[in-house]
């Protein structure tokens, strides 16, 4: 499973970014049936789940991002998005796309989000 994360960058507090996670090699039917997660890891901290989207439409958000972040998926493009609004300095981290298939965890390369105050 190949996951390509992109969209990170430097943004001022209060700004917005949209992250993308593409899975070009995943066949379409598998994409439809797969739950995708976004995690983030700040320096010196553990990697925490930020948001998750399941094939049945179930969506999860971490408490710290509720109301500010939106996860979505475009099945036709085999891409999952994380729209991040009202960014805070605490959102500064490397963001990772993740799936779990057949008991194996797959991670995309992280994309760095830096929020300046």
SULZI-V420491 format. One record per residue. N is the residue number from 0. RES is the residue in three letters. SS is DSSP state (a for helix, b for strand, c for the rest). OMEGA is omega as a letter, one per 20 degrees, with the letter a starting at -180 (NA if undefined). Layout:
n,res,ss,omega
N,RES,SS,OMEGA
N,RES,SS,OMEGA
//
This chain:
n,res,ss,omega
0,UNK,c,r
1,UNK,c,r
2,UNK,c,a
3,UNK,b,r
4,UNK,b,r
5,UNK,b,r
6,UNK,c,r
7,UNK,c,r
8,UNK,b,r
9,UNK,b,a
10,UNK,b,r
11,UNK,b,r
12,UNK,c,a
13,UNK,c,a
14,UNK,c,a
15,UNK,c,r
16,UNK,b,r
17,UNK,b,r
18,UNK,b,r
19,UNK,b,r
20,UNK,b,a
21,UNK,b,r
22,UNK,c,a
23,UNK,c,a
24,UNK,c,a
25,UNK,c,r
26,UNK,c,a
27,UNK,a,a
28,UNK,a,r
29,UNK,a,r
30,UNK,a,a
31,UNK,a,a
32,UNK,c,a
33,UNK,c,r
34,UNK,c,r
35,UNK,b,r
36,UNK,b,r
37,UNK,b,r
38,UNK,b,r
39,UNK,b,r
40,UNK,b,r
41,UNK,c,r
42,UNK,c,r
43,UNK,c,a
44,UNK,c,r
45,UNK,c,r
46,UNK,c,a
47,UNK,b,r
48,UNK,b,r
49,UNK,b,a
50,UNK,b,a
51,UNK,b,r
52,UNK,b,a
53,UNK,c,a
54,UNK,c,a
55,UNK,c,r
56,UNK,c,r
57,UNK,c,r
58,UNK,b,r
59,UNK,b,r
60,UNK,b,r
61,UNK,c,a
62,UNK,c,a
63,UNK,c,a
64,UNK,c,a
65,UNK,c,r
66,UNK,c,a
67,UNK,c,a
68,UNK,b,r
69,UNK,b,r
70,UNK,b,r
71,UNK,b,a
72,UNK,b,r
73,UNK,b,a
74,UNK,a,a
75,UNK,a,r
76,UNK,a,a
77,UNK,c,a
78,UNK,b,r
79,UNK,b,a
80,UNK,b,r
81,UNK,b,r
82,UNK,b,a
83,UNK,b,r
84,UNK,c,r
85,UNK,c,a
86,UNK,c,r
87,UNK,c,r
88,UNK,a,r
89,UNK,a,r
90,UNK,a,r
91,UNK,c,a
92,UNK,b,r
93,UNK,b,a
94,UNK,b,a
95,UNK,b,r
96,UNK,b,a
97,UNK,b,r
98,UNK,b,r
99,UNK,b,a
100,UNK,b,r
101,UNK,c,r
102,UNK,c,a
103,UNK,b,r
104,UNK,b,r
105,UNK,b,a
106,UNK,b,r
107,UNK,c,r
108,UNK,c,a
109,UNK,c,r
110,UNK,b,a
111,UNK,b,r
112,UNK,b,r
113,UNK,b,r
114,UNK,b,a
115,UNK,b,a
116,UNK,c,NA
//
